[in-house]
């Protein structure tokens, strides 16, 4: 009888254990709450460093109206990017973001892809987080750009490889 009870207990207990072990309560234990990074960020560094000699750094920040250009990260995981070029042109792009302990990944809405391209950004890009500087997010993104599409200053330069450096600071 004792053996039978042990067998019945095992048949009831262990399947229940396996079923609850895979359940996700929805609670995050890795510090991924969007509130941690929510706020208004201003662009403090923004330039493209081309590979190789012959081309100088492209300063993206000096083409933007710093008083109007900002990234808003909301506590519900959405973002709004708005920017204006110094010579006019106001643009707005939306999307969502995910937060991890060491990074924030932004994914723009598909219909706003051109608005990201104007800033030399992909529709999805990742910013690094640093515990020592929680109000600063930054990225070094290796990519190929078309400088002539960005600015008339680079007329005739169709493709260029390099690193896009971006640093934003929460206000």
Backbone torsions as a table, in degrees:
resi	resn	phi	psi	omega
1	UNK	NA	-40.8	179.4
2	UNK	-61.6	-39.6	179.2
3	UNK	-65.1	-40.6	-179.7
4	UNK	-63.8	-41.5	177.8
5	UNK	-63.3	-40.7	179.3
6	UNK	-63.8	-42.3	179.1
7	UNK	-65.2	-46.0	179.7
8	UNK	-62.9	-42.0	177.9
9	UNK	-60.1	-46.0	179.9
10	UNK	-61.7	-42.0	-179.6
11	UNK	-66.3	-32.0	-179.6
12	UNK	-87.4	-40.6	-173.0
13	UNK	-75.5	-51.7	-173.0
14	UNK	-65.0	-42.1	175.9
15	UNK	-61.6	-38.2	177.0
16	UNK	-63.6	-37.7	177.8
17	UNK	-63.3	-43.9	-179.9
18	UNK	-67.3	-36.1	-179.9
19	UNK	-67.8	-38.8	-178.9
20	UNK	-82.0	-21.5	-178.8
21	UNK	-66.0	-30.4	-178.5
22	UNK	-91.4	-0.1	-177.3
23	UNK	-74.3	140.6	177.1
24	UNK	-107.6	120.2	-179.1
25	UNK	-79.7	-9.2	-178.0
26	UNK	88.7	-11.8	178.9
27	UNK	-76.6	138.9	179.6
28	UNK	-99.7	131.2	177.9
29	UNK	-112.8	11.6	-179.4
30	UNK	-114.7	20.0	175.8
31	UNK	70.6	39.9	-175.1
32	UNK	-103.4	23.6	179.9
33	UNK	-73.5	123.6	179.4
34	UNK	-56.5	-25.3	177.5
35	UNK	-58.3	-27.3	-179.2
36	UNK	-62.0	-28.6	-177.4
37	UNK	-118.5	-0.9	-177.0
38	UNK	-59.8	142.6	176.8
39	UNK	148.9	-176.9	178.2
40	UNK	-99.2	127.3	-179.1
41	UNK	-114.5	136.4	174.0
42	UNK	-105.5	148.9	-180.0
43	UNK	-80.8	120.8	-179.3
44	UNK	-109.4	-25.8	174.4
45	UNK	-141.7	136.8	-178.7
46	UNK	-163.7	99.3	-179.1
47	UNK	-150.7	159.3	178.8
48	UNK	-115.0	123.7	179.9
49	UNK	-104.8	109.3	-178.7
50	UNK	-70.1	149.7	172.2
51	UNK	-72.5	146.3	173.0
52	UNK	78.6	170.6	-178.7
53	UNK	-87.1	166.8	175.4
54	UNK	100.6	-16.7	178.7
55	UNK	-127.9	138.5	178.3
56	UNK	-91.0	168.3	178.4
57	UNK	-61.3	136.5	176.4
58	UNK	-93.5	114.1	-179.7
59	UNK	-87.3	102.2	-179.8
60	UNK	-71.5	-35.8	-176.2
61	UNK	-61.9	-35.0	-177.9
62	UNK	-75.5	-4.9	174.8
63	UNK	-95.6	-5.6	-175.8
64	UNK	-106.9	148.5	172.5
65	UNK	-79.9	102.1	-174.0
66	UNK	-60.4	-29.9	-179.4
67	UNK	-74.2	-15.0	-177.3
68	UNK	-112.9	-18.1	-173.8
69	UNK	-89.9	122.7	-178.4
70	UNK	-159.1	160.7	175.5
71	UNK	-120.6	123.4	177.7
72	UNK	-106.0	118.8	173.9
73	UNK	-104.1	123.1	-176.8
74	UNK	-96.5	161.8	-177.8
75	UNK	-71.8	-10.6	177.5
76	UNK	-97.7	9.3	174.5
77	UNK	88.9	12.8	175.8
78	UNK	-103.9	161.2	174.9
79	UNK	-138.8	157.2	174.4
80	UNK	-131.4	127.0	176.6
81	UNK	-112.9	123.7	175.8
82	UNK	-128.4	143.0	-178.5
83	UNK	-155.7	156.8	177.0
84	UNK	-138.1	132.8	174.5
85	UNK	-77.9	151.7	-178.2
86	UNK	-56.2	-37.2	-178.2
87	UNK	-86.4	14.1	178.9
88	UNK	118.4	-156.6	176.6
89	UNK	63.3	102.5	177.0
90	UNK	-103.1	133.3	-177.5
91	UNK	-132.5	156.3	-177.7
92	UNK	-145.4	135.2	177.9
93	UNK	-138.2	146.1	-178.9
94	UNK	-122.0	166.5	175.6
95	UNK	175.4	-163.2	178.6
96	UNK	-130.6	164.9	179.6
97	UNK	-142.1	156.0	174.2
98	UNK	-120.6	149.4	-176.6
99	UNK	-119.2	134.8	172.3
100	UNK	-128.0	166.1	-176.8
101	UNK	-54.4	-34.1	-175.8
102	UNK	-113.8	4.4	-177.3
103	UNK	-159.3	160.1	172.4
104	UNK	-126.7	123.5	179.5
105	UNK	-108.3	122.3	-179.6
106	UNK	-103.7	135.1	176.5
107	UNK	-127.1	112.5	-178.7
108	UNK	-77.3	157.1	175.4
109	UNK	-64.3	140.5	-177.2
110	UNK	-55.7	-37.0	-178.4
111	UNK	-70.8	-9.4	179.0
112	UNK	-102.5	12.4	-176.3
113	UNK	-55.3	-40.9	-179.5
114	UNK	-64.8	-32.8	179.1
115	UNK	-67.5	-33.1	175.9
116	UNK	-74.4	-40.7	-179.8
117	UNK	-60.6	-36.9	178.0
118	UNK	-57.6	-27.6	179.7
119	UNK	-98.9	11.4	-179.3
120	UNK	67.8	18.9	-179.3
121	UNK	-101.7	150.3	169.5
122	UNK	-80.7	161.8	179.3
123	UNK	-64.0	-28.5	174.5
124	UNK	-120.2	127.1	177.2
125	UNK	-149.5	160.3	-174.4
126	UNK	-120.1	137.1	176.0
127	UNK	-111.6	139.5	177.8
128	UNK	-81.3	146.0	172.7
129	UNK	-111.2	150.8	178.3
130	UNK	-136.9	121.8	-179.6
131	UNK	-56.3	-33.8	-178.2
132	UNK	-70.8	-23.9	179.1
133	UNK	-133.1	75.2	-173.1
134	UNK	-67.1	-16.3	-179.5
135	UNK	-94.0	5.9	-178.9
136	UNK	-120.1	131.9	172.9
137	UNK	-122.7	140.6	-178.9
138	UNK	-149.4	163.7	-179.1
139	UNK	-148.4	150.0	168.7
140	UNK	-127.4	103.5	-170.6
141	UNK	-110.0	115.8	176.6
142	UNK	-77.5	128.3	-178.5
143	UNK	-163.6	171.1	174.2
144	UNK	-109.4	130.5	-179.5
145	UNK	-123.5	167.9	174.2
146	UNK	-113.7	92.0	-175.2
147	UNK	-61.2	-33.4	-178.9
148	UNK	-67.0	-26.8	176.3
149	UNK	-76.5	-23.2	-179.7
150	UNK	-80.7	-44.6	-175.2
151	UNK	-151.7	145.0	176.5
152	UNK	-62.9	-21.4	178.7
153	UNK	-59.9	-21.7	-176.0
154	UNK	-112.6	30.5	-179.5
155	UNK	-54.9	132.7	178.6
156	UNK	91.7	-14.0	178.2
157	UNK	-95.3	100.6	-172.5
158	UNK	-86.2	-37.0	-177.9
159	UNK	-138.0	139.7	179.7
160	UNK	-152.0	130.7	175.5
161	UNK	-95.4	149.2	178.2
162	UNK	172.2	-158.7	-177.9
163	UNK	-124.2	126.8	175.4
164	UNK	-92.3	119.9	-179.7
165	UNK	-106.5	128.6	-178.1
166	UNK	-133.0	132.2	175.6
167	UNK	-136.1	126.2	178.6
168	UNK	-124.7	150.3	-176.3
169	UNK	-130.6	131.7	179.8
170	UNK	-71.7	136.8	-179.5
171	UNK	-91.9	NA	NA
